[in-house]
Each structure stands twice: as C-alpha cells, then as structure tokens.
Amino acid sequence: MLKMEYIRDNAEAVKKAIKNRDAKVDIDGLLKIDQQRRKLLGEAETLKHQKNTQSDNIGKLMSQGKNAEKLKAEMKQISEKIKELDKQVKELENKINPILLTIPNPPHSSVPVGKDVKDNKVIRQWGTIPKFDFRPKDHLQLAKDLDIIDFERALKIAGSNFPLYKKTGALLERALINFMLDVHTKEHKYTEISPPFLANRATMTGTGQLPKLEEDMYHCEIDDYFLIPTAEVPLTNLHAGETIKEEELPMYYTAYTPCFRREAGSYGKDTKGLIRVHQFDKVEMVKFVRPENSFEELESMLKDAEDILQRLKLPYRVILLCTGDMGVSAAKCYDIELWAGGLNRFLEVSSCSNCTDFQAQRISTKYKPKGGGKPIHLHTLNGSGVALARTFIGILENYQQSDGSILIPEALRPYMNGRTRIEKT
C-alpha cells in the first residue's frame, strides 16, 4: 500500500503508474479529500493548544481564589469543537483508506508497459517440445483411460471444476508435493511451514487479495474467514506487525496448501479437465528481504521454480508480465508456462513476484538496521514452486506413450514406490 505522504509528493508519478497498470483511481479526488483532512487536523491542533493553555490559566485563577467560570465555559466550547473536528477527520480518513487499498504497486522500470497478455515479453525457453509418432491425447482423455481422476464423483461431492485424484493419480499428486518440498527445503534453503487454510479479512487485505478480488474468494460469512487462494497469504502474514532484526534477513519460507478460487468471471473459459479448477494443490515460496537485494532475490526465486520443472524435464518458457497484466501487489512479475503436448499449448504453472514494500506497508512488517536508526519496511516476494494441477497435466501429456501409459519422470520415481510408469490397473 502506498502512503498518503508518498502520493502527495509524487502525484504525477503515481498517476502515470496507475495509467500504465490500466487501473482506475481518482488521485486528484483523493488529494482533495486529503487536503481537507489536513486542514481540519490543523484546526483541531490549534484548538487543542488553546485548550491546554486555557487549562493552565484556569488552574492559576483557581489557585489564586479567583472566578474561572468564564474560562471554563470557553474551554467547554473548545472541547465540543475539537470533538466535532475529530469526527470529521475520522469520516474523511474512512474515505481515504479504502481508496488507498485500491492503488496498485507502481511497476519497476524494467517492466514493459502494456495492457494485457499480448504485451507480455518472452524472456527464454527451456527444454525440447516433444514430438509424437502417434496422435497425442489430452490429459482429460488420458486420466479417464487410466482411471486416475474421477471428475464425475467430484461433481457429485462438490460441484463442477473440482478434481478427485485416485489410485496412481493420487500417488502422483502426493509425490509431486513431497518432491517439491524436499527440493525447496533441502537444496534451496527454504523453511517449511504448514499454515492454516483459512485466513481472516485483515490477513487477506494485507497481501492485496482484498478488496479487489473478493468476489473470486470462497467466503465463510458466519466467521468472516476466507479459504486461502494461495499459501502466499498466510506465509506473507507470518510476520505481520513485527520488527525483525536485519541479521535475520533474508527469510525464506515454503508451504504446501490446497488453493481455493471461485474463478469468478471466467465462465466457459478452460473449464474442462485440470486447466481451471476451483481447488488445486500448490507449493509456494515467500521471501522477506532487504530492499536493496529484492530484485536479485526475485531472479533467484525464479530459478528455484525453474529448477523444479528442469528436474522433471518439462519444457517451459519464462514470461515477463507487462504493467497491465500484473497483480495488484507486484512491482515486477515473471510467469512460467510449461508445454502441454496433448493440448498443444503453454500453460501457466508459476508466477514469481517482487512486491517491494507494498505488502509490508499493509501488514506493518519492518526490520531494524544493524547500525541503528528507524525500522524500515522490508520487501516481500512470492512465487509458485510450482502449481500442481497443470504440472500434472504436463507430465501426463508430455510423457504419454503410444500404448496409453505414462512414463514417470526419473526425479519422481523415488516418491512413486518404485514405479516407472502409470498404467491402467
């Protein structure tokens, strides 16, 4: 979240950033409300000073045995005026704060300016796109033939766009989770967390899901809890309201969680199979770092996510998102898209974002410099390491064989009870 002071001092730059991000925020209107608030604050402060002076004068008169009733009456009027001004200031603040929550993080200078996915930039591509000497099937057909996903029973239990993995499919999903967590904790040096899968409104607001994305969340109205859309939400809020010692930075966390998204507004888009589901598994990475290192840390996080796909030998490409395609909290964001051989297209499996101090401002997370001085808001980063549903697609479609079986990537075989392929049982 941007501070009001920053917006006042950098109004034109903020307007430009908002325009480049294709957002709709009335900065001039916000500045007028803030100007009115500051004017009232000044009046209140002047009256409070008068009240303090009046109190001293009343005390002196009373100590001298003199009549202070006139001054008391004046002080009562001042007190009532102060109370009214404080009320007006609070009302204006209640207008300002919701607007501040809608202002996106200004993009980094290296981010291409653009409106949507068409303006994103391909940075690099890794791996070889598979070529088949037979007509490849998509994951939906493969899963049905192998009896490893049951969408019909999932529909009966919950509704459309919920998966139900079974048999070797369930084992493959569990193997992917354990494999990713092992790589991130043992080799990439992340600390594993197993967080709650529900988050309160303050937590969801802290990471930027609210207010903009509320309609896309599953909401438990009685308790005002939300099913988490990503482990970024609880992991980033681990240190909400805390001041960390600089020596403790950087901090790296990883977690497996299911993720829940209503996918509001995506009706009819990629609704078959595992491409766009309401519940999916994901291993997430989150970093807390010093501001001067955050963009180096973003590149490192991106490599950690790429490492997972390289070990699985799944071809992919890295995309730098343009200003109009980034999430609210990101100052810079890379997407990783893996190739799906049956669908004959790329699918997003990871987003890695540097949120600079945008989330830290919202959740009030700072660090204390070694050499002393005021605490500083640190920078937060998050990245998928990686999302499992589409990785599952990539394995089925890229490793499919002419006899309908699926070769299991070598990196996963220790987690698959020695199996080398998935066959119908």
N, C-alpha and C positions, 0 to 999 in steps of 0.2 A: 504494500500500500504506500502511495506517495504521501509525504507530509504536506500539510497545507502551506507551511513556510516555503517548501521547495517549489510548489506550484506558483505561489506569489512571485518568487524570484526568477522563475524560469517559465513563465506563462506561454510564451511563443513556442519554446521548445516542446512543452507538454502538448500544446495544440497540434504541432506537427507530428509528434509521436502518435497521438490519437488518430489523426487523419491517416497516417501510414498503416496503422493497425486496423483501419476500417471500423473504428468504434464510434459510438455516438454519445458524446458527453459535452454538455454546455459549460465550458470552462469560464467564459465571460459571466454567465449567470452565477456560477459558483463563486467567482471572485467578488461579485456584488454582495452576495449573502455574507461572505467572509468580511468584507469591508464594513457592512452594517454591524456584524457581530463585534468586531474590534472597536467600533465607535461606541457601542453600548458598554463594552468592557471598560473602556477609558472613562466613561461617565461613572460607572459603578466604582472604579478605583478611586476617582476623585471624591465621591461621596463617602466612601469608606475611610479615606484620610480625614475628611471633615468630621466624621463620626468619632474617630479616635481622638481628634483634637477637642471636640465637644465633651467627650467623656472626661478628659483631663481637666477642662475648665469647670465642669460640674463638680468634680471631686474637690477642686480648690475652693469653690464657693461654699460647699457644704462644710469643709474643714474650718472655714472662717465664720461659720454660722450664718451665712447669707442665703437668700432665697434663690433657688436654682430651677424653679418650676418652668420658667420661660424656656431655658436652655433644654430642659427635659422634653418639653413639648416639641421643640425644634428637632431634637435628636430622634424622637419617635417618627416624625415626618420623614427624616432622612432614612431611617431604618426601613420604613414602608417603601420608599422609593428604591432603595437598594434591592429589596426583595423582589420588586416588580422588574427591575433591570436584570437581575439574575435569572428570573423566569424567562424573560425574552431571549437572553443569551442562550439558555438551555434549549429553547424552541428552535433557534437558528442552528445550534450545533446538531440537533436532531434532523435538520435538513441537510447539513453539510456532510455528516458521516456516511449516510447511505450513498451519496454521490461519490465520495472518495473510494468507496468499495467497488465502484463500477469502472474506475480508471485502470486500464491495463498497465503492465510494466513497460516502460519505454524500451524499444528494441535496441540491441547493441549495434554499433556502427557497421559490423561485418554482416549483418542480416540483410538479405536482398529485400528491397521494397516491392510489394506486390499485394494483390487482393485475395488470391486463393491458391489452391493446389497447382494450378497451371503455372504459377510464378515461382514455384519451388525449384531448387537447384540440385541436380545430381552431383555429388562430390566424388564418389568412387563406387566401384562394383567389385565384388569378390566371388570367386568360385566359378564353376562351369555349369551353364544351363544344361540339364540332362536332355539327351536325345533318345527317343524310344524307337525300337523296331516293331512296335505294336501300337495300337490306339490306346493312349493312357486314359484311365478313369479319374474322375474327381474323387475327393475324399468321402463324399456322401455315399457314392456307389461302393467304394472300397470298404467303408465302415459297415455298410449293410451286408455286403458279400461275406465279410469276415466275422460278422456278428459281434462287433466290439463297441458299437454305440447304438443306443436304443432311443431314438427321438420320439417314438410313439408312446412309450411308457413315461418318458419325461413330460410329454404333453399331458398325459393323464394326471400325473402327480402335481405339476406346477402350471403348465401352460406352454405356449409356443416359444421357441427360441431358448429353451433350456436343454442342455445336453445330459445324457445319462451314460457314462462310460461303464463298460462291463468287460469281464474276462481280461484278455490281454490288453484291451484298450485302457481299462482302469489301471493295470500294472504299468503301462507305458506312461500314463499321466503321472503316476506316483514316481516313476523312475526319473522323469524329466525334472520334477520338483527337487528330488534329492540330489540329482546330478548338478543342477544349477546352484543350489545352496552350498554344496561341497566345494565347487569351484570358487564361488564368491568368498566363502569364509576361509578356506584353506590356502587359496592362492592369491586372491585379490584383496585379502585382509579386511573384509567387512565383518562386523559383529552381528550375529544373527539375533533377531527379535521375533517373538511370536505375539503379536498385538491383538487387542480386541477387534472384532469385525464390525462393531457398531461405533459410531462417533457422534458426539453431541454437536449442537449448532455452532458453538464457538470454535470447535476444532475444524469443522468443515469450512467455516468462514476464514480461518487462519491460513489455510492453504490455497484459497481462492476458488473453491468449488461453489461456494455461496457468495453472493446471491445469484450470480448469472446462471448457474447450471442446476438450480434447484429442481426444475421440472424433469431433469434427467436422473434424479436420485430416487432411490426407494426410501420412503419416509415412514417411520413408526410414529404416528401422530400422538398417541397417548403419552409417550415419554419424550417426544421431540428428539428422537435419535434417528440417525441415517445409517443404512447399510453402506459400508465404505465402497467407493468406486475404484479404489486403488490403495495399496499399502503406503503410498506417499503420504496419505492423510494422517494416519497415526504415527508414522515414523518421523515426519517433519515436526509434529507436535510433541515429540518426546521431551524437548527442552523448552517448551512454551513457558514464558515468564521467568526464564533462568538467565543468569550471567555466568558464562563459562570462562575458565582460565585459558589464556592464549596458549599455554603449554599443552592443553588437552586437544588442541586442534591440529590437524583435521580429524573429524569423527566420521567414520563410515558405518552405515547400518544396512542390513539386508533382511528381507522378510518374505516368506510365502504367505499369501492370503488368497481366498476367493475374492473376486471383484464383482460388484453388482451395479448394473447400469440399465435404466429403463430404455435407453436409446430413443428418447422422445424425438419426434421429427424425422426419424429415419424409416418411416413406414414404407414397405415394399423395396427397400434397398438392401441387397445382400442378405436376405433373410433365410436362405436355405443353408443347412449344414452348420458349420462352426465359424463361419466368417464373422457374423454379427449376432452374438448371443447375449442374453441378459445376465448370465453368471459365467465367469471364466476364471481360471487359475492364473496367477502371475507371481513371479519372483521380482521384487522391487529393490532398487538401490537408492539410498539417500545419503547425501554428504552435508556436513557442516564445516565450512572452511573460512579462512581469512579472505577478505575482499580481493587482495592483490593476487591471489592464486586461483580465483574461481574459474576463469576461462581455461587455464591449464587443466584444472580438475575436471572440467566438462569433457575435454578431449580424452582424458584418462578413463572417465566413466564410459564414454562411447566405446573405447577399446575393450573395456570389460564386457560390455554387452555383445560386441562383435566376436569376442573370444568364444562365447557360448556357441554361436552359430558356426564358427570355424571348426570347433571341435566336433560338432555334429555334421560337418561337411555339407551344410545347406547354403546354396548360393544366395547372395543378397546384394542390395545396394544401399548406400547411405545418402540421405536427402537432407539438405539444409533448408529448413522451412522459411518462407518469406514472412514479412511483417503481418500480413493479413491472415495467415494460416496458423499462427502460434496460439497457444493457450494464454489465458489472462495473465498468469503469473510469470511466464517465461520471458527472459530478455534475449535468449538465443536457444534454439531447439533443433536437434537432429532427429530424424526418423530413420529407422532401419526397416527395410522392406525385404522379406525373403521371397524367393521364387517358388510358386506352386505349379508343378509340372502338369497336373491334370486340368487345372483351371486356366493354365497358360497365362499367368499374370503375377504381378508382385502384390504381396500383402504386408501391411504394417505389422511388425511384431515388437517394436520398441520405440519409445520416444525418450530422448535424453535432454534435459533442460537445465540451464543455469537460470535460477530465479533471482539472482543477485540478492539484495536485501529486502526485496518486495514482500516475501513471506515473513521474514524475520521482523519486519516492522509490524506486521499484523499480529504476530504471536509474541512480540516483545522478547526476542532471543538475542542476547548480546554476548560479547566476550570482553574480558578485562585485559588490556595490553600489559605485556611483561614489564615495560618500563614505567607503568603508572599512567594516570590520566583517566579521562572519562571512558566508560564502557562504550563499545562500538557494536552496531548491528553487524552480525556476521552474514555470510552468503550461504544460501541453501541450494542444493542441486538434487534432482531426482531423475531416475531412469529405469525403464523396464529391463529386467535382466534374465529372462525375457518373458513376454506373454505366451502362455502355453497353448491355447486353443489353436492359434494359427501356426505355431511351431509343430503341433500335432498334425495339422494339415500338410505342412511342408514335408514331414517325414513320410506320411502315407503316400503323398503324390509323387515325391521325388525318388523314393526308394521302392516304388512298386515294381513288381516283376511280371513277366508275361504270363506266369501261371496264376496270377492274382494274389500272391503272397507279398509281404513287405519285408525287405531286409532291415534289420535293426542297426542303426549307426554303432560303430565299434565303441564309441565313448559311453554308450548307454548299456552295453551288454553286461557289465558287472552289476547293474541295477535291475536286470531283467531275468534274474535266476538262471543265467547261462544261455538264454535263448538267443539265437542268431537271426530269427525271422518270425514274423507273425503269420500264422496260417489259420484257416478256419478249423475250429475244434467241434 
